[in-house]
Amino acid sequence: MGLTHIIIGFLFNWPLYMMTHNLNLFLASLLGSLFPDIDSPHSLISSFLRFNVSKIFRHRGFTHTFFCLICVTILSLIIANCFSISFQYVLCFSVGYFSHLIADSFTVSGVQLFSPFSQKIFNGPIKTGDTSEQILLVICFSILFVLFLS
């Protein structure tokens, strides 16, 4: 679902791109939209790491919660401040991250968005890697393509 997450992250961040016309923000969005899957040893983002985060966190566990999103956003703001990186990059990263959580909440497996405060699983009809995901990807990519042309 990596490509689907990237495209959905771009769509969630589209208003900021339109306000700033800064195409470099796409990179921050891309990283944010893939980041929650750092807990999966088979994910695109994990392939760039030297250590296996899945030994610490189960897939669709802690990194797939709003609590982790908040923690990572605060850490990103601190790092951005230390290195004089624009807040816009942190915002795009965090919105990309948020879009990943929302997208995963529509999958059959779902996610516990409010863990550790609630164990309720938010899920939906989309099966990862199935035809339903491919249809979603085509629809989202088409919308993004039309937005780029306009």
N, C-alpha and C positions, 0 to 999 in steps of 0.2 A: 504493500500500500504506500510505499515511499513516494512514488510519483504523484499519486492521488493527494497525499498530504502536502506536497510542495505546491501543487496547483491550487488547492483549497486555501493554503496559507497566502499565496499571492492574491487570491480573490478577497480574503479578509483584510489584507493590507492595501488594497487598491485605492481607497480614499487618501491614504497618506502619500502614496506615489503621485497621485494627481495634484496634491497640494504642493509637493516639494519638487517634483520632476527629477528626483534623485534615483536613478536606476540602481545605484549601489545598495539601496535599501533592500533590493531583491535578495541579496546574499544573506542579510540578517534574517529576513523572512524565511528563506530556505533552511538556514541552520535551526531556527526556532521551530519550524514545522517538522523537522526530523528529530529534534533533540529528545522528546519523550521516549523514543524507541532506543535510547542509549542502554536500556535495560534488556534488550534482545540481542543475543550474540550474532544473529543473522541479519541485523538491520544494516542499512547503508552507513549510518553514522558510526556504528560500532566497529565497522571495518577500518576506521581511521585511528582507533584507540589501541594502545599497547596492553591495556588491562581489560578484563572482562567484567563489566559492571553487573552483568546478570548473576554473578556469584554473590553479589550483595543484595540486589533487588530482583524480585521475580518480574517477568514481563507483564505489563499492564498493572503494575503495583504502584509503589510510591511515586515513580516519575510520571504517572498518569493521573495525578491528583491536582486540584487547585492549590492545595497547600504547598506542593513542590513547585508549582508554577510561581507562586508568590515568593518562595525562598530563592529560586533561581533568578527571578526578576530583581529582587533586592541585591543579590550578589552581583548581577550584571550592572546594576546602577552604580554600585561601589567601584567596580572595575572600570566602568566607563568614566566615572569621575576622576579616578586616579590617572587615567591615560588620556584625558581630555577628548573622549569619544562622544559624539553627539547623542543626545537623548533619543533622537529619532531611530537610531540603530537598535537601542534597547527596546523601544516601543515596537518596532517591527519584529524583532526576535520574539518578544512576549506575545504579540498578537498571533504570530505563526505558531507558537507553542499552544496558545489557547485554541486555535483552529484545529490542531491535532487532537486535543482532548475532546472537542465537540464532534469531530469526525469519528473518532473511535467510540463515542457514545451511541452512534448509529449502527454499530456492528453487532452481530449476534453475540460475540464474547462480551462486549460492553466494557465499562470502566467504573471504578468506585470514585467518582469525582470528588466527593467530600470526605474521603478517608484522610486522616484517622478518626474523624468526628462522626462519621456515618459509614456503614458498610453497604448501603444501598447501591446496587449495580444499575447503571443507566445503560440500556442497550436498545438495539433496533433490528431491522430486518436484513442489513447488508452483511454478507459473508465475505471476509477478507480473501482476495484472490479469485473470487467467483465472478460470474457474469454481471451480477448486480454492482460490484465495484467497478467493473470495466465500463458499464453504462454511466455510472456516476462520474467517472474520469472523463469520458467523452463529453458529457454535458458541461462539466466545470471547465474543461479545456476550451470548448466552444464559446462559452461565456467570456472567458479570459481573452480569447482571440478577438472577439467582437469589441471588447473594451480597448484592446490595443489598437484596433483599426479606427476607433472613434476619436 
